[in-house]
Amino acid sequence: MKAHRQTIKRTERNRALRSKLRTALKSIRASIASGDTASASAALSQTVSVIDKMSGKGIIHDNAAARYKSRIAKRLAAASAKA
């Protein structure tokens, strides 16, 4: 019964953290898509920090974290070059 209680707590915590990660990714992608590269580059370090924290906690795999960071940086560079 205790293990079940612990699982429920961990699941809820992981769900909240994963939601925070997805929100950060969605917001930076939206700012890049809208062409606002200034705010996107400012949000990049915060988003990378969130990604690294989730990777460190085991919410996402290390390779997934690297993939997210790489794709965001690539999109931002392409948007900056275009603008």
PyMOL Python script that loads the backbone (N, CA, C, O; Angstrom):
from pymol import cmd

cmd.read_pdbstr("""\
ATOM      1  N   MET A   1       0.834  -1.195   0.000  1.00  0.00           N
ATOM      2  CA  MET A   1       0.000   0.000   0.000  1.00  0.00           C
ATOM      3  C   MET A   1       0.876   1.255   0.000  1.00  0.00           C
ATOM      4  O   MET A   1       0.559   2.251  -0.650  1.00  0.00           O
ATOM      5  N   LYS A   2       1.985   1.184   0.744  1.00  0.00           N
ATOM      6  CA  LYS A   2       2.881   2.337   0.763  1.00  0.00           C
ATOM      7  C   LYS A   2       3.494   2.574  -0.619  1.00  0.00           C
ATOM      8  O   LYS A   2       3.610   3.713  -1.071  1.00  0.00           O
ATOM      9  N   ALA A   3       3.882   1.485  -1.279  1.00  0.00           N
ATOM     10  CA  ALA A   3       4.474   1.608  -2.613  1.00  0.00           C
ATOM     11  C   ALA A   3       3.481   2.232  -3.581  1.00  0.00           C
ATOM     12  O   ALA A   3       3.864   3.007  -4.457  1.00  0.00           O
ATOM     13  N   HIS A   4       2.213   1.896  -3.425  1.00  0.00           N
ATOM     14  CA  HIS A   4       1.183   2.470  -4.286  1.00  0.00           C
ATOM     15  C   HIS A   4       1.055   3.973  -4.046  1.00  0.00           C
ATOM     16  O   HIS A   4       0.929   4.748  -4.994  1.00  0.00           O
ATOM     17  N   ARG A   5       1.087   4.379  -2.785  1.00  0.00           N
ATOM     18  CA  ARG A   5       1.034   5.812  -2.453  1.00  0.00           C
ATOM     19  C   ARG A   5       2.231   6.545  -3.044  1.00  0.00           C
ATOM     20  O   ARG A   5       2.093   7.649  -3.570  1.00  0.00           O
ATOM     21  N   GLN A   6       3.404   5.928  -2.957  1.00  0.00           N
ATOM     22  CA  GLN A   6       4.616   6.549  -3.492  1.00  0.00           C
ATOM     23  C   GLN A   6       4.522   6.691  -5.017  1.00  0.00           C
ATOM     24  O   GLN A   6       4.919   7.713  -5.577  1.00  0.00           O
ATOM     25  N   THR A   7       3.996   5.661  -5.676  1.00  0.00           N
ATOM     26  CA  THR A   7       3.848   5.696  -7.125  1.00  0.00           C
ATOM     27  C   THR A   7       2.916   6.824  -7.549  1.00  0.00           C
ATOM     28  O   THR A   7       3.181   7.521  -8.529  1.00  0.00           O
ATOM     29  N   ILE A   8       1.842   6.997  -6.819  1.00  0.00           N
ATOM     30  CA  ILE A   8       0.894   8.062  -7.135  1.00  0.00           C
ATOM     31  C   ILE A   8       1.564   9.427  -7.008  1.00  0.00           C
ATOM     32  O   ILE A   8       1.381  10.295  -7.862  1.00  0.00           O
ATOM     33  N   LYS A   9       2.332   9.614  -5.952  1.00  0.00           N
ATOM     34  CA  LYS A   9       3.026  10.894  -5.748  1.00  0.00           C
ATOM     35  C   LYS A   9       4.038  11.146  -6.859  1.00  0.00           C
ATOM     36  O   LYS A   9       4.099  12.243  -7.414  1.00  0.00           O
ATOM     37  N   ARG A  10       4.827  10.131  -7.181  1.00  0.00           N
ATOM     38  CA  ARG A  10       5.852  10.279  -8.225  1.00  0.00           C
ATOM     39  C   ARG A  10       5.216  10.568  -9.581  1.00  0.00           C
ATOM     40  O   ARG A  10       5.696  11.411 -10.338  1.00  0.00           O
ATOM     41  N   THR A  11       4.117   9.849  -9.879  1.00  0.00           N
ATOM     42  CA  THR A  11       3.432  10.039 -11.151  1.00  0.00           C
ATOM     43  C   THR A  11       2.927  11.465 -11.269  1.00  0.00           C
ATOM     44  O   THR A  11       3.070  12.089 -12.321  1.00  0.00           O
ATOM     45  N   GLU A  12       2.343  11.984 -10.206  1.00  0.00           N
ATOM     46  CA  GLU A  12       1.814  13.345 -10.218  1.00  0.00           C
ATOM     47  C   GLU A  12       2.936  14.371 -10.388  1.00  0.00           C
ATOM     48  O   GLU A  12       2.799  15.335 -11.140  1.00  0.00           O
ATOM     49  N   ARG A  13       4.037  14.152  -9.686  1.00  0.00           N
ATOM     50  CA  ARG A  13       5.178  15.065  -9.797  1.00  0.00           C
ATOM     51  C   ARG A  13       5.756  15.029 -11.211  1.00  0.00           C
ATOM     52  O   ARG A  13       6.035  16.076 -11.795  1.00  0.00           O
ATOM     53  N   ASN A  14       5.936  13.827 -11.763  1.00  0.00           N
ATOM     54  CA  ASN A  14       6.482  13.690 -13.107  1.00  0.00           C
ATOM     55  C   ASN A  14       5.566  14.319 -14.151  1.00  0.00           C
ATOM     56  O   ASN A  14       6.031  14.926 -15.116  1.00  0.00           O
ATOM     57  N   ARG A  15       4.255  14.166 -13.946  1.00  0.00           N
ATOM     58  CA  ARG A  15       3.294  14.740 -14.891  1.00  0.00           C
ATOM     59  C   ARG A  15       3.399  16.268 -14.888  1.00  0.00           C
ATOM     60  O   ARG A  15       3.362  16.897 -15.946  1.00  0.00           O
ATOM     61  N   ALA A  16       3.528  16.858 -13.709  1.00  0.00           N
ATOM     62  CA  ALA A  16       3.646  18.315 -13.613  1.00  0.00           C
ATOM     63  C   ALA A  16       4.936  18.799 -14.261  1.00  0.00           C
ATOM     64  O   ALA A  16       4.940  19.812 -14.960  1.00  0.00           O
ATOM     65  N   LEU A  17       6.023  18.085 -14.033  1.00  0.00           N
ATOM     66  CA  LEU A  17       7.305  18.477 -14.616  1.00  0.00           C
ATOM     67  C   LEU A  17       7.299  18.331 -16.134  1.00  0.00           C
ATOM     68  O   LEU A  17       7.830  19.183 -16.846  1.00  0.00           O
ATOM     69  N   ARG A  18       6.700  17.254 -16.624  1.00  0.00           N
ATOM     70  CA  ARG A  18       6.622  17.039 -18.065  1.00  0.00           C
ATOM     71  C   ARG A  18       5.772  18.131 -18.720  1.00  0.00           C
ATOM     72  O   ARG A  18       6.066  18.582 -19.828  1.00  0.00           O
ATOM     73  N   SER A  19       4.716  18.546 -18.019  1.00  0.00           N
ATOM     74  CA  SER A  19       3.865  19.616 -18.518  1.00  0.00           C
ATOM     75  C   SER A  19       4.641  20.927 -18.591  1.00  0.00           C
ATOM     76  O   SER A  19       4.506  21.684 -19.552  1.00  0.00           O
ATOM     77  N   LYS A  20       5.450  21.188 -17.577  1.00  0.00           N
ATOM     78  CA  LYS A  20       6.280  22.396 -17.568  1.00  0.00           C
ATOM     79  C   LYS A  20       7.248  22.389 -18.753  1.00  0.00           C
ATOM     80  O   LYS A  20       7.455  23.416 -19.399  1.00  0.00           O
ATOM     81  N   LEU A  21       7.827  21.244 -19.027  1.00  0.00           N
ATOM     82  CA  LEU A  21       8.745  21.104 -20.159  1.00  0.00           C
ATOM     83  C   LEU A  21       8.028  21.368 -21.471  1.00  0.00           C
ATOM     84  O   LEU A  21       8.520  22.126 -22.307  1.00  0.00           O
ATOM     85  N   ARG A  22       6.870  20.749 -21.658  1.00  0.00           N
ATOM     86  CA  ARG A  22       6.132  20.915 -22.905  1.00  0.00           C
ATOM     87  C   ARG A  22       5.695  22.356 -23.109  1.00  0.00           C
ATOM     88  O   ARG A  22       5.708  22.858 -24.233  1.00  0.00           O
ATOM     89  N   THR A  23       5.303  23.030 -22.016  1.00  0.00           N
ATOM     90  CA  THR A  23       4.903  24.427 -22.107  1.00  0.00           C
ATOM     91  C   THR A  23       6.077  25.293 -22.536  1.00  0.00           C
ATOM     92  O   THR A  23       5.920  26.179 -23.375  1.00  0.00           O
ATOM     93  N   ALA A  24       7.254  25.045 -21.967  1.00  0.00           N
ATOM     94  CA  ALA A  24       8.443  25.817 -22.332  1.00  0.00           C
ATOM     95  C   ALA A  24       8.792  25.601 -23.795  1.00  0.00           C
ATOM     96  O   ALA A  24       9.112  26.555 -24.504  1.00  0.00           O
ATOM     97  N   LEU A  25       8.735  24.356 -24.253  1.00  0.00           N
ATOM     98  CA  LEU A  25       9.041  24.052 -25.652  1.00  0.00           C
ATOM     99  C   LEU A  25       8.032  24.710 -26.592  1.00  0.00           C
ATOM    100  O   LEU A  25       8.399  25.261 -27.630  1.00  0.00           O
ATOM    101  N   LYS A  26       6.756  24.645 -26.211  1.00  0.00           N
ATOM    102  CA  LYS A  26       5.713  25.211 -27.049  1.00  0.00           C
ATOM    103  C   LYS A  26       5.873  26.729 -27.158  1.00  0.00           C
ATOM    104  O   LYS A  26       5.688  27.298 -28.234  1.00  0.00           O
ATOM    105  N   SER A  27       6.217  27.387 -26.042  1.00  0.00           N
ATOM    106  CA  SER A  27       6.316  28.843 -26.071  1.00  0.00           C
ATOM    107  C   SER A  27       7.502  29.306 -26.925  1.00  0.00           C
ATOM    108  O   SER A  27       7.385  30.278 -27.671  1.00  0.00           O
ATOM    109  N   ILE A  28       8.633  28.619 -26.819  1.00  0.00           N
ATOM    110  CA  ILE A  28       9.781  29.051 -27.634  1.00  0.00           C
ATOM    111  C   ILE A  28       9.550  28.736 -29.105  1.00  0.00           C
ATOM    112  O   ILE A  28       9.974  29.502 -29.970  1.00  0.00           O
ATOM    113  N   ARG A  29       8.891  27.629 -29.405  1.00  0.00           N
ATOM    114  CA  ARG A  29       8.578  27.321 -30.800  1.00  0.00           C
ATOM    115  C   ARG A  29       7.621  28.362 -31.377  1.00  0.00           C
ATOM    116  O   ARG A  29       7.759  28.762 -32.533  1.00  0.00           O
ATOM    117  N   ALA A  30       6.654  28.798 -30.576  1.00  0.00           N
ATOM    118  CA  ALA A  30       5.695  29.807 -31.036  1.00  0.00           C
ATOM    119  C   ALA A  30       6.379  31.135 -31.297  1.00  0.00           C
ATOM    120  O   ALA A  30       6.066  31.810 -32.277  1.00  0.00           O
ATOM    121  N   SER A  31       7.313  31.521 -30.429  1.00  0.00           N
ATOM    122  CA  SER A  31       7.994  32.793 -30.638  1.00  0.00           C
ATOM    123  C   SER A  31       8.916  32.741 -31.851  1.00  0.00           C
ATOM    124  O   SER A  31       9.088  33.746 -32.541  1.00  0.00           O
ATOM    125  N   ILE A  32       9.506  31.584 -32.116  1.00  0.00           N
ATOM    126  CA  ILE A  32      10.336  31.435 -33.317  1.00  0.00           C
ATOM    127  C   ILE A  32       9.436  31.492 -34.562  1.00  0.00           C
ATOM    128  O   ILE A  32       9.774  32.141 -35.553  1.00  0.00           O
ATOM    129  N   ALA A  33       8.303  30.814 -34.498  1.00  0.00           N
ATOM    130  CA  ALA A  33       7.395  30.779 -35.646  1.00  0.00           C
ATOM    131  C   ALA A  33       6.810  32.154 -35.954  1.00  0.00           C
ATOM    132  O   ALA A  33       6.559  32.477 -37.115  1.00  0.00           O
ATOM    133  N   SER A  34       6.593  32.961 -34.922  1.00  0.00           N
ATOM    134  CA  SER A  34       6.031  34.293 -35.136  1.00  0.00           C
ATOM    135  C   SER A  34       7.075  35.275 -35.663  1.00  0.00           C
ATOM    136  O   SER A  34       6.741  36.386 -36.077  1.00  0.00           O
ATOM    137  N   GLY A  35       8.334  34.860 -35.645  1.00  0.00           N
ATOM    138  CA  GLY A  35       9.397  35.714 -36.166  1.00  0.00           C
ATOM    139  C   GLY A  35      10.018  36.618 -35.127  1.00  0.00           C
ATOM    140  O   GLY A  35      10.835  37.476 -35.460  1.00  0.00           O
ATOM    141  N   ASP A  36       9.642  36.439 -33.871  1.00  0.00           N
ATOM    142  CA  ASP A  36      10.186  37.275 -32.794  1.00  0.00           C
ATOM    143  C   ASP A  36      11.471  36.635 -32.271  1.00  0.00           C
ATOM    144  O   ASP A  36      11.470  36.013 -31.209  1.00  0.00           O
ATOM    145  N   THR A  37      12.549  36.786 -33.008  1.00  0.00           N
ATOM    146  CA  THR A  37      13.800  36.115 -32.661  1.00  0.00           C
ATOM    147  C   THR A  37      14.452  36.698 -31.417  1.00  0.00           C
ATOM    148  O   THR A  37      15.216  36.011 -30.740  1.00  0.00           O
ATOM    149  N   ALA A  38      14.159  37.966 -31.106  1.00  0.00           N
ATOM    150  CA  ALA A  38      14.759  38.587 -29.923  1.00  0.00           C
ATOM    151  C   ALA A  38      14.257  37.915 -28.649  1.00  0.00           C
ATOM    152  O   ALA A  38      15.047  37.555 -27.776  1.00  0.00           O
ATOM    153  N   SER A  39      12.935  37.748 -28.549  1.00  0.00           N
ATOM    154  CA  SER A  39      12.404  37.090 -27.351  1.00  0.00           C
ATOM    155  C   SER A  39      12.726  35.601 -27.348  1.00  0.00           C
ATOM    156  O   SER A  39      12.899  35.007 -26.284  1.00  0.00           O
ATOM    157  N   ALA A  40      12.808  34.996 -28.528  1.00  0.00           N
ATOM    158  CA  ALA A  40      13.134  33.576 -28.618  1.00  0.00           C
ATOM    159  C   ALA A  40      14.554  33.311 -28.142  1.00  0.00           C
ATOM    160  O   ALA A  40      14.807  32.333 -27.438  1.00  0.00           O
ATOM    161  N   SER A  41      15.487  34.190 -28.531  1.00  0.00           N
ATOM    162  CA  SER A  41      16.871  33.989 -28.091  1.00  0.00           C
ATOM    163  C   SER A  41      17.005  34.246 -26.599  1.00  0.00           C
ATOM    164  O   SER A  41      17.856  33.645 -25.944  1.00  0.00           O
ATOM    165  N   ALA A  42      16.173  35.133 -26.050  1.00  0.00           N
ATOM    166  CA  ALA A  42      16.181  35.356 -24.605  1.00  0.00           C
ATOM    167  C   ALA A  42      15.606  34.149 -23.866  1.00  0.00           C
ATOM    168  O   ALA A  42      16.071  33.793 -22.783  1.00  0.00           O
ATOM    169  N   ALA A  43      14.597  33.529 -24.460  1.00  0.00           N
ATOM    170  CA  ALA A  43      13.961  32.372 -23.833  1.00  0.00           C
ATOM    171  C   ALA A  43      14.749  31.090 -24.022  1.00  0.00           C
ATOM    172  O   ALA A  43      14.475  30.086 -23.364  1.00  0.00           O
ATOM    173  N   LEU A  44      15.734  31.118 -24.925  1.00  0.00           N
ATOM    174  CA  LEU A  44      16.499  29.907 -25.221  1.00  0.00           C
ATOM    175  C   LEU A  44      17.215  29.369 -23.994  1.00  0.00           C
ATOM    176  O   LEU A  44      17.156  28.170 -23.722  1.00  0.00           O
ATOM    177  N   SER A  45      17.891  30.235 -23.250  1.00  0.00           N
ATOM    178  CA  SER A  45      18.643  29.756 -22.089  1.00  0.00           C
ATOM    179  C   SER A  45      17.716  29.197 -21.020  1.00  0.00           C
ATOM    180  O   SER A  45      18.051  28.209 -20.365  1.00  0.00           O
ATOM    181  N   GLN A  46      16.556  29.817 -20.837  1.00  0.00           N
ATOM    182  CA  GLN A  46      15.591  29.303 -19.857  1.00  0.00           C
ATOM    183  C   GLN A  46      15.053  27.948 -20.284  1.00  0.00           C
ATOM    184  O   GLN A  46      14.903  27.045 -19.461  1.00  0.00           O
ATOM    185  N   THR A  47      14.766  27.810 -21.563  1.00  0.00           N
ATOM    186  CA  THR A  47      14.236  26.546 -22.063  1.00  0.00           C
ATOM    187  C   THR A  47      15.280  25.440 -21.977  1.00  0.00           C
ATOM    188  O   THR A  47      14.958  24.308 -21.614  1.00  0.00           O
ATOM    189  N   VAL A  48      16.518  25.759 -22.305  1.00  0.00           N
ATOM    190  CA  VAL A  48      17.595  24.772 -22.207  1.00  0.00           C
ATOM    191  C   VAL A  48      17.776  24.346 -20.752  1.00  0.00           C
ATOM    192  O   VAL A  48      18.039  23.178 -20.469  1.00  0.00           O
ATOM    193  N   SER A  49      17.635  25.298 -19.836  1.00  0.00           N
ATOM    194  CA  SER A  49      17.748  24.980 -18.416  1.00  0.00           C
ATOM    195  C   SER A  49      16.649  24.008 -17.985  1.00  0.00           C
ATOM    196  O   SER A  49      16.911  23.053 -17.255  1.00  0.00           O
ATOM    197  N   VAL A  50      15.417  24.256 -18.440  1.00  0.00           N
ATOM    198  CA  VAL A  50      14.298  23.363 -18.106  1.00  0.00           C
ATOM    199  C   VAL A  50      14.548  21.975 -18.684  1.00  0.00           C
ATOM    200  O   VAL A  50      14.307  20.968 -18.018  1.00  0.00           O
ATOM    201  N   ILE A  51      15.033  21.923 -19.926  1.00  0.00           N
ATOM    202  CA  ILE A  51      15.307  20.632 -20.568  1.00  0.00           C
ATOM    203  C   ILE A  51      16.370  19.865 -19.780  1.00  0.00           C
ATOM    204  O   ILE A  51      16.222  18.667 -19.538  1.00  0.00           O
ATOM    205  N   ASP A  52      17.438  20.556 -19.382  1.00  0.00           N
ATOM    206  CA  ASP A  52      18.505  19.904 -18.630  1.00  0.00           C
ATOM    207  C   ASP A  52      18.020  19.393 -17.284  1.00  0.00           C
ATOM    208  O   ASP A  52      18.416  18.313 -16.847  1.00  0.00           O
ATOM    209  N   LYS A  53      17.165  20.165 -16.626  1.00  0.00           N
ATOM    210  CA  LYS A  53      16.624  19.733 -15.332  1.00  0.00           C
ATOM    211  C   LYS A  53      15.779  18.474 -15.488  1.00  0.00           C
ATOM    212  O   LYS A  53      15.875  17.555 -14.675  1.00  0.00           O
ATOM    213  N   MET A  54      14.949  18.429 -16.535  1.00  0.00           N
ATOM    214  CA  MET A  54      14.102  17.258 -16.756  1.00  0.00           C
ATOM    215  C   MET A  54      14.949  16.034 -17.092  1.00  0.00           C
ATOM    216  O   MET A  54      14.628  14.917 -16.688  1.00  0.00           O
ATOM    217  N   SER A  55      16.030  16.254 -17.833  1.00  0.00           N
ATOM    218  CA  SER A  55      16.935  15.167 -18.157  1.00  0.00           C
ATOM    219  C   SER A  55      17.627  14.655 -16.891  1.00  0.00           C
ATOM    220  O   SER A  55      17.777  13.448 -16.697  1.00  0.00           O
ATOM    221  N   GLY A  56      18.039  15.575 -16.047  1.00  0.00           N
ATOM    222  CA  GLY A  56      18.714  15.196 -14.810  1.00  0.00           C
ATOM    223  C   GLY A  56      17.819  14.428 -13.854  1.00  0.00           C
ATOM    224  O   GLY A  56      18.286  13.559 -13.117  1.00  0.00           O
ATOM    225  N   LYS A  57      16.527  14.752 -13.868  1.00  0.00           N
ATOM    226  CA  LYS A  57      15.572  14.080 -12.991  1.00  0.00           C
ATOM    227  C   LYS A  57      15.076  12.754 -13.571  1.00  0.00           C
ATOM    228  O   LYS A  57      14.398  11.981 -12.895  1.00  0.00           O
ATOM    229  N   GLY A  58      15.428  12.506 -14.842  1.00  0.00           N
ATOM    230  CA  GLY A  58      15.002  11.255 -15.459  1.00  0.00           C
ATOM    231  C   GLY A  58      13.617  11.321 -16.064  1.00  0.00           C
ATOM    232  O   GLY A  58      13.042  10.288 -16.409  1.00  0.00           O
ATOM    233  N   ILE A  59      13.064  12.535 -16.202  1.00  0.00           N
ATOM    234  CA  ILE A  59      11.743  12.675 -16.803  1.00  0.00           C
ATOM    235  C   ILE A  59      11.832  12.369 -18.295  1.00  0.00           C
ATOM    236  O   ILE A  59      10.947  11.727 -18.862  1.00  0.00           O
ATOM    237  N   ILE A  60      12.922  12.840 -18.929  1.00  0.00           N
ATOM    238  CA  ILE A  60      13.164  12.506 -20.323  1.00  0.00           C
ATOM    239  C   ILE A  60      14.568  11.922 -20.434  1.00  0.00           C
ATOM    240  O   ILE A  60      15.412  12.138 -19.564  1.00  0.00           O
ATOM    241  N   HIS A  61      14.805  11.198 -21.489  1.00  0.00           N
ATOM    242  CA  HIS A  61      16.099  10.568 -21.714  1.00  0.00           C
ATOM    243  C   HIS A  61      17.124  11.630 -22.103  1.00  0.00           C
ATOM    244  O   HIS A  61      16.769  12.674 -22.649  1.00  0.00           O
ATOM    245  N   ASP A  62      18.388  11.359 -21.820  1.00  0.00           N
ATOM    246  CA  ASP A  62      19.455  12.311 -22.132  1.00  0.00           C
ATOM    247  C   ASP A  62      19.524  12.620 -23.627  1.00  0.00           C
ATOM    248  O   ASP A  62      19.728  13.769 -24.019  1.00  0.00           O
ATOM    249  N   ASN A  63      19.355  11.600 -24.452  1.00  0.00           N
ATOM    250  CA  ASN A  63      19.401  11.825 -25.898  1.00  0.00           C
ATOM    251  C   ASN A  63      18.208  12.649 -26.369  1.00  0.00           C
ATOM    252  O   ASN A  63      18.337  13.445 -27.299  1.00  0.00           O
ATOM    253  N   ALA A  64      17.046  12.468 -25.739  1.00  0.00           N
ATOM    254  CA  ALA A  64      15.874  13.271 -26.089  1.00  0.00           C
ATOM    255  C   ALA A  64      16.129  14.724 -25.733  1.00  0.00           C
ATOM    256  O   ALA A  64      15.744  15.622 -26.482  1.00  0.00           O
ATOM    257  N   ALA A  65      16.771  14.968 -24.604  1.00  0.00           N
ATOM    258  CA  ALA A  65      17.094  16.336 -24.192  1.00  0.00           C
ATOM    259  C   ALA A  65      18.038  16.974 -25.203  1.00  0.00           C
ATOM    260  O   ALA A  65      17.846  18.126 -25.592  1.00  0.00           O
ATOM    261  N   ALA A  66      19.041  16.240 -25.625  1.00  0.00           N
ATOM    262  CA  ALA A  66      19.985  16.760 -26.607  1.00  0.00           C
ATOM    263  C   ALA A  66      19.280  17.047 -27.929  1.00  0.00           C
ATOM    264  O   ALA A  66      19.579  18.037 -28.597  1.00  0.00           O
ATOM    265  N   ARG A  67      18.355  16.189 -28.296  1.00  0.00           N
ATOM    266  CA  ARG A  67      17.606  16.372 -29.539  1.00  0.00           C
ATOM    267  C   ARG A  67      16.739  17.637 -29.478  1.00  0.00           C
ATOM    268  O   ARG A  67      16.706  18.413 -30.434  1.00  0.00           O
ATOM    269  N   TYR A  68      16.043  17.842 -28.362  1.00  0.00           N
ATOM    270  CA  TYR A  68      15.224  19.050 -28.188  1.00  0.00           C
ATOM    271  C   TYR A  68      16.078  20.308 -28.295  1.00  0.00           C
ATOM    272  O   TYR A  68      15.722  21.256 -28.994  1.00  0.00           O
ATOM    273  N   LYS A  69      17.208  20.305 -27.593  1.00  0.00           N
ATOM    274  CA  LYS A  69      18.074  21.489 -27.590  1.00  0.00           C
ATOM    275  C   LYS A  69      18.625  21.759 -28.981  1.00  0.00           C
ATOM    276  O   LYS A  69      18.677  22.908 -29.418  1.00  0.00           O
ATOM    277  N   SER A  70      19.030  20.717 -29.669  1.00  0.00           N
ATOM    278  CA  SER A  70      19.588  20.866 -31.002  1.00  0.00           C
ATOM    279  C   SER A  70      18.561  21.423 -31.973  1.00  0.00           C
ATOM    280  O   SER A  70      18.864  22.330 -32.749  1.00  0.00           O
ATOM    281  N   ARG A  71      17.360  20.890 -31.934  1.00  0.00           N
ATOM    282  CA  ARG A  71      16.330  21.328 -32.868  1.00  0.00           C
ATOM    283  C   ARG A  71      15.911  22.767 -32.617  1.00  0.00           C
ATOM    284  O   ARG A  71      15.683  23.529 -33.557  1.00  0.00           O
ATOM    285  N   ILE A  72      15.809  23.140 -31.333  1.00  0.00           N
ATOM    286  CA  ILE A  72      15.438  24.516 -31.005  1.00  0.00           C
ATOM    287  C   ILE A  72      16.526  25.477 -31.476  1.00  0.00           C
ATOM    288  O   ILE A  72      16.227  26.511 -32.073  1.00  0.00           O
ATOM    289  N   ALA A  73      17.776  25.142 -31.211  1.00  0.00           N
ATOM    290  CA  ALA A  73      18.883  26.012 -31.613  1.00  0.00           C
ATOM    291  C   ALA A  73      18.935  26.134 -33.134  1.00  0.00           C
ATOM    292  O   ALA A  73      19.200  27.213 -33.664  1.00  0.00           O
ATOM    293  N   LYS A  74      18.681  25.023 -33.837  1.00  0.00           N
ATOM    294  CA  LYS A  74      18.701  25.029 -35.291  1.00  0.00           C
ATOM    295  C   LYS A  74      17.576  25.908 -35.857  1.00  0.00           C
ATOM    296  O   LYS A  74      17.789  26.667 -36.802  1.00  0.00           O
ATOM    297  N   ARG A  75      16.384  25.797 -35.270  1.00  0.00           N
ATOM    298  CA  ARG A  75      15.252  26.615 -35.726  1.00  0.00           C
ATOM    299  C   ARG A  75      15.521  28.097 -35.467  1.00  0.00           C
ATOM    300  O   ARG A  75      15.219  28.947 -36.304  1.00  0.00           O
ATOM    301  N   LEU A  76      16.091  28.396 -34.301  1.00  0.00           N
ATOM    302  CA  LEU A  76      16.378  29.788 -33.955  1.00  0.00           C
ATOM    303  C   LEU A  76      17.434  30.369 -34.890  1.00  0.00           C
ATOM    304  O   LEU A  76      17.317  31.514 -35.325  1.00  0.00           O
ATOM    305  N   ALA A  77      18.457  29.588 -35.199  1.00  0.00           N
ATOM    306  CA  ALA A  77      19.505  30.055 -36.110  1.00  0.00           C
ATOM    307  C   ALA A  77      18.940  30.302 -37.502  1.00  0.00           C
ATOM    308  O   ALA A  77      19.288  31.288 -38.151  1.00  0.00           O
ATOM    309  N   ALA A  78      18.071  29.411 -37.959  1.00  0.00           N
ATOM    310  CA  ALA A  78      17.471  29.585 -39.282  1.00  0.00           C
ATOM    311  C   ALA A  78      16.568  30.809 -39.319  1.00  0.00           C
ATOM    312  O   ALA A  78      16.552  31.543 -40.307  1.00  0.00           O
ATOM    313  N   ALA A  79      15.813  31.031 -38.242  1.00  0.00           N
ATOM    314  CA  ALA A  79      14.927  32.194 -38.180  1.00  0.00           C
ATOM    315  C   ALA A  79      15.722  33.487 -38.086  1.00  0.00           C
ATOM    316  O   ALA A  79      15.329  34.502 -38.661  1.00  0.00           O
ATOM    317  N   SER A  80      16.835  33.456 -37.364  1.00  0.00           N
ATOM    318  CA  SER A  80      17.677  34.641 -37.240  1.00  0.00           C
ATOM    319  C   SER A  80      18.351  34.972 -38.567  1.00  0.00           C
ATOM    320  O   SER A  80      18.491  36.143 -38.919  1.00  0.00           O
ATOM    321  N   ALA A  81      18.761  33.955 -39.295  1.00  0.00           N
ATOM    322  CA  ALA A  81      19.414  34.177 -40.586  1.00  0.00           C
ATOM    323  C   ALA A  81      18.415  34.724 -41.613  1.00  0.00           C
ATOM    324  O   ALA A  81      18.757  35.548 -42.461  1.00  0.00           O
ATOM    325  N   LYS A  82      17.185  34.245 -41.510  1.00  0.00           N
ATOM    326  CA  LYS A  82      16.149  34.687 -42.444  1.00  0.00           C
ATOM    327  C   LYS A  82      15.755  36.139 -42.184  1.00  0.00           C
ATOM    328  O   LYS A  82      15.471  36.894 -43.113  1.00  0.00           O
ATOM    329  N   ALA A  83      15.743  36.518 -40.897  1.00  0.00           N
ATOM    330  CA  ALA A  83      15.292  37.883 -40.531  1.00  0.00           C
ATOM    331  C   ALA A  83      16.326  38.949 -40.776  1.00  0.00           C
ATOM    332  O   ALA A  83      16.074  40.125 -40.513  1.00  0.00           O
TER     333      ALA A  83
END
""", "prot")
cmd.dss("prot")
cmd.show_as("cartoon", "prot")
cmd.util.cbc("prot")
cmd.orient("prot")
